[in-house]
Amino acid sequence: MTAGLSSAVVYRDPKAALAWLEKAFGFELAMLLEDADGNLAHSQMEFGDSYIMVGQEWSDDHKSPSSIGGKNTQTVHIQIDSDLDAHCERARSAGAEIIAEPETQFYGDRTYRCRDPEGHIWTVSQTVKAVSRGEAEAASGLKITGWR
């Protein structure tokens, strides 16, 4: 296995989340572990070369935003390579609350942001224009270091 990074997302109802993530974002179930009673023990969903783990609330420190007043301590970013606006409509049709409509950013990505049924915030981007660091700095008024 090569080095990489993944995120684990906690839900009150992780099985419903698996179905929703497939319908809204096109994630594919890669692994599902259940106990003898059919309760989810662990799962992984793939998207391109990446994956997320989807689990249930299992301690006071591992809660769905819906259990803690809608608060998020992180958001998950999805990078797509085709039609961001259609992806946004797919998520909206699946019940996502669109909290930032699709908009092209100064750095060349078109993005939207949404909230899933349990309150996790997701940002989705598609690169639509190659932008140099100088162009991004001029457009944003920011000093940018480490541009790739």
Sequence and secondary structure as in RCSB ss.txt:
>XXXX:A:sequence
MTAGLSSAVVYRDPKAALAWLEKAFGFELAMLLEDADGNLAHSQMEFGDSYIMVGQEWSDDHKSPSSIGGKNTQT
VHIQIDSDLDAHCERARSAGAEIIAEPETQFYGDRTYRCRDPEGHIWTVSQTVKAVSRGEAEAASGLKITGWR
>XXXX:A:secstr
      EEEEESSHHHHHHHHHHHH  EEEEEEE TTS EEEEEEEETTEEEEEEE  BTTB  GGGTTT  S  
EEEEESS HHHHHHHHHHTT EEEEEEEE TTSEEEEEEE TT  EEEEEEE S   HHHHHHHH     S  
